[in-house]
């Protein structure tokens, strides 16, 4: 499967076992049932999520963030927060 995404990292990631690296350049490692990847945006691809967990997500990541932002606006006193932060 092709994975789309981008990297933000400094330094070098190195596998501790030769069979652990699954993506070149230290971008992905696996050990038993644990997967670690250093590619941002990969989990925004429903087909990748489905391949890993057996089910496509019911919502996009953008929808999840929109719902979270709506909840924050609903539950927090943003004017009070801005005043406390010294930006109002």
N, C-alpha and C positions, 0 to 999 in steps of 0.2 A: 504494500500500500504506500502511496506517495503521501508524505506529510508536508503540509504548508505551514510556515511560521517564520519566526525571526529569532535572533539571538541577542541577548544583552548579558554579556559576561566579561569578566576580567580574569586573567590567569588561565590555568590549564586544568582540565579534569582528566584524570587517568583511571582506567579500570584496574582493580586489584587482582582480577582474574582474567585470563585471556578469553574465556567464553562469555564474559559478562557484557562486553560492548556490543550493542545491537544497532547503534547508529554511529557512523564514522565521526572522527574528530572529537570524541568525548561528548557527543550530543545525546546519547541514550545508553542506558545500562539496564540489565535485568538480572535479578537473582531470585530464583524460585518464583513466587507469585508477586514479587515487587518489581515495579517498573519505574524508572526515573528518567525523565527527559529534560533537556535544557532548551526546548524550543517553545517560545511563547506563541500563543495563538493556536496551538495544535488541537486543544480540546474544544475549540470553537467549530470544529469540523464534525458534524453529526455522524458521518460515516466512520470516523476514527473512534468516537465514543461507542458506537454500536459494536465495532469490532472488538473493543476492549471489555465492555461490560454486557454485551448481548442485547442492548436496547438503545434506540435513538433517544436523545433527550426530547422532552415534550415541549420545551421552549428554547429559544436562542439565548445565548449568553447576554446579548444586548437587551432582550426582554427582562431577564433576571435583574440586570443592573438598573433598568428603568423602574421596575417594581420596587427595588431596594431604595432608590432615590425618592420615589413617591412615599414610601413608608417613613423614611427619615424626615421628609418635609411635614408629614402628617403628625409625627410623634414628638418632634423636637421644636422648641421655641427658637426658630432661627434668628429672630431679632435679638433675643436675649443672648444667644450664642455669639452673634456678631459683636454685640456690645462687650461681652466678656473677653473676646479675642482682640478687642481694640480696633475693630475695622468698621464700626458703625458710628 
